[in-house]
Amino acid sequence: MTELFFGFLRVGCFAFGGAYGAIPLIRDVVLSYGWLTEEALVDMIAVSESTPGPIMVNLATYVGAVKGGLPGALLATLAVILPSLLIILLVATALRRAIRNPQVQAALRGLKPCVIGLIIATGAALAVKQVLPEGSFDWKLLLLTAGLGALTLGWKKLRKSNMPPILLILIAAGIGILL
């Protein structure tokens, strides 16, 4: 249980850029401790994206439940949110003065490209793992991804608005079930 707490505490301490920026760190911790296989982690990321709540918290809760039941789920969840909670409490007191500081604004602008790079790298790695499972090429998955991308872009062109995420999830689920 201590490994579970400190593993997810590490995720909570060093995850920047939200859930997608945290996925590489979560992957590293979960795989290094052997809590999940790569395939189970990819599946859990997909489930965590489609369930309410932050992905990082959903993943911590799931892994905690698998490794330690309800106490493990509570411990892992607490560990992953504790650093953010403490930082938010500290920052809230100094926010009014600090946000006007040019150095703080510059640091935040400097972090943005790093977070974008982490998200793109993680997405590409997950996509490659799914499209090329065990060395074979999955045409159905590639066509499904391309079709959903085309549907999303077509929706945006025709409707002049983004497709509601829940609609995209339902369409993808329906096609996945049919395939």
C-alpha positions as CSV (number, residue, x, y, z in Angstrom):
1,M,0.0,0.0,0.0
2,T,2.9,2.4,0.6
3,E,4.1,1.8,-3.0
4,L,0.6,2.7,-4.2
5,F,0.5,5.9,-2.2
6,F,4.0,7.1,-3.1
7,G,3.7,6.0,-6.7
8,F,0.6,8.1,-7.2
9,L,1.9,10.9,-5.0
10,R,4.8,11.1,-7.5
11,V,2.3,11.4,-10.3
12,G,0.4,14.1,-8.5
13,C,3.6,16.0,-7.7
14,F,5.1,16.0,-11.2
15,A,2.1,15.9,-13.6
16,F,1.8,19.2,-15.4
17,G,-0.6,20.2,-18.1
18,G,-3.7,18.2,-17.0
19,A,-4.6,14.6,-17.6
20,Y,-3.1,14.2,-21.1
21,G,0.2,15.6,-19.9
22,A,0.2,13.2,-17.0
23,I,-0.4,10.0,-19.0
24,P,3.3,9.4,-19.7
25,L,4.1,9.7,-16.0
26,I,1.1,7.5,-15.0
27,R,2.3,5.0,-17.6
28,D,5.8,5.0,-16.2
29,V,4.7,4.5,-12.6
30,V,2.0,1.9,-13.4
31,L,4.3,-0.2,-15.6
32,S,7.4,0.1,-13.4
33,Y,5.5,-1.3,-10.4
34,G,3.8,-3.9,-12.6
35,W,0.3,-2.8,-11.5
36,L,-1.1,-3.1,-15.0
37,T,0.0,-4.4,-18.4
38,E,0.4,-2.0,-21.3
39,E,-2.8,-3.3,-22.9
40,A,-4.8,-3.0,-19.6
41,L,-3.4,0.6,-19.2
42,V,-4.5,1.6,-22.7
43,D,-7.9,0.2,-22.1
44,M,-8.2,2.0,-18.8
45,I,-7.2,5.3,-20.4
46,A,-10.0,4.9,-22.8
47,V,-12.5,4.1,-20.1
48,S,-11.2,7.0,-17.9
49,E,-11.7,9.4,-20.8
50,S,-15.3,8.4,-21.3
51,T,-16.3,8.4,-17.6
52,P,-17.0,11.5,-15.6
53,G,-14.1,13.0,-13.7
54,P,-10.5,13.7,-14.3
55,I,-8.6,11.0,-16.1
56,M,-5.7,11.1,-13.6
57,V,-8.1,10.5,-10.7
58,N,-10.0,7.8,-12.5
59,L,-6.8,6.0,-13.3
60,A,-5.5,6.3,-9.8
61,T,-8.8,5.1,-8.4
62,Y,-9.0,2.1,-10.7
63,V,-5.4,1.0,-10.2
64,G,-5.8,1.5,-6.4
65,A,-9.0,-0.7,-6.5
66,V,-7.2,-3.4,-8.5
67,K,-4.2,-3.5,-6.2
68,G,-5.8,-2.9,-2.8
69,G,-9.6,-2.9,-3.0
70,L,-11.6,0.1,-1.6
71,P,-8.7,1.2,0.8
72,G,-6.3,1.1,-2.1
73,A,-8.7,3.1,-4.3
74,L,-9.1,5.8,-1.6
75,L,-5.3,5.9,-0.9
76,A,-4.3,6.2,-4.6
77,T,-6.9,8.8,-5.2
78,L,-5.9,10.8,-2.2
79,A,-2.2,10.5,-3.2
80,V,-2.8,11.8,-6.7
81,I,-4.9,14.8,-5.7
82,L,-3.0,15.8,-2.5
83,P,-0.2,17.8,-4.2
84,S,-2.7,19.7,-6.4
85,L,-4.9,20.5,-3.4
86,L,-2.0,21.8,-1.3
87,I,-0.6,23.8,-4.2
88,I,-4.0,25.3,-5.0
89,L,-4.4,26.3,-1.4
90,L,-1.0,28.0,-1.3
91,V,-1.3,29.6,-4.7
92,A,-4.8,31.0,-4.0
93,T,-3.4,33.1,-1.2
94,A,-0.7,34.7,-3.4
95,L,-2.5,34.6,-6.8
96,R,-3.6,38.2,-6.9
97,R,0.0,39.6,-6.6
98,A,1.8,36.8,-8.5
99,I,-0.3,36.7,-11.6
100,R,0.7,40.3,-12.5
101,N,4.4,39.4,-12.3
102,P,5.9,39.3,-15.8
103,Q,8.3,36.4,-14.7
104,V,5.3,34.3,-13.7
105,Q,3.5,35.0,-16.9
106,A,6.7,34.1,-18.9
107,A,7.2,30.8,-17.0
108,L,3.6,29.8,-17.7
109,R,4.0,30.7,-21.4
110,G,7.2,28.6,-21.5
111,L,5.4,25.5,-20.0
112,K,2.7,25.5,-22.6
113,P,4.8,24.2,-25.6
114,C,6.2,21.4,-23.3
115,V,2.7,20.3,-22.3
116,I,1.5,20.3,-25.9
117,G,4.6,18.2,-26.9
118,L,3.9,15.7,-24.1
119,I,0.2,15.4,-25.2
120,I,1.2,14.9,-28.9
121,A,3.9,12.3,-28.1
122,T,1.6,10.4,-25.8
123,G,-1.2,10.4,-28.4
124,A,1.1,9.3,-31.1
125,A,2.6,6.5,-28.9
126,L,-0.9,5.2,-28.0
127,A,-2.1,5.4,-31.6
128,V,0.9,3.4,-32.9
129,K,0.4,0.8,-30.1
130,Q,-3.2,0.4,-31.2
131,V,-2.7,0.5,-35.0
132,L,0.3,-1.8,-34.9
133,P,-0.4,-4.4,-32.2
134,E,2.3,-7.0,-32.0
135,G,3.8,-6.1,-35.3
136,S,0.6,-6.5,-37.4
137,F,-1.3,-3.6,-39.0
138,D,-4.9,-3.1,-38.0
139,W,-6.7,-1.6,-41.1
140,K,-10.1,-1.5,-39.3
141,L,-8.7,0.7,-36.5
142,L,-7.0,3.0,-39.0
143,L,-10.2,3.3,-41.1
144,L,-12.3,3.9,-37.9
145,T,-9.9,6.6,-36.8
146,A,-9.8,8.3,-40.2
147,G,-13.6,8.0,-40.5
148,L,-14.2,9.6,-37.1
149,G,-11.7,12.4,-37.9
150,A,-13.5,13.0,-41.2
151,L,-16.9,13.0,-39.5
152,T,-15.6,15.5,-36.9
153,L,-14.2,17.8,-39.6
154,G,-17.3,17.5,-41.8
155,W,-19.5,18.4,-38.8
156,K,-17.4,21.5,-38.1
157,K,-17.6,22.6,-41.8
158,L,-21.3,22.0,-42.2
159,R,-22.5,23.1,-38.7
160,K,-19.9,25.8,-38.1
161,S,-19.5,24.3,-34.6
162,N,-17.6,21.5,-32.9
163,M,-19.3,18.1,-32.7
164,P,-20.5,17.4,-29.1
165,P,-18.0,15.0,-27.5
166,I,-20.7,12.7,-26.2
167,L,-22.1,12.3,-29.7
168,L,-18.6,11.4,-31.0
169,I,-18.2,8.9,-28.2
170,L,-21.6,7.3,-28.9
171,I,-20.8,7.0,-32.6
172,A,-17.4,5.6,-32.0
173,A,-18.8,3.1,-29.5
174,G,-21.5,2.0,-31.9
175,I,-19.1,1.5,-34.8
176,G,-16.7,-0.3,-32.4
177,I,-19.5,-2.7,-31.4
178,L,-20.4,-3.3,-35.0
179,L,-16.8,-4.1,-35.9
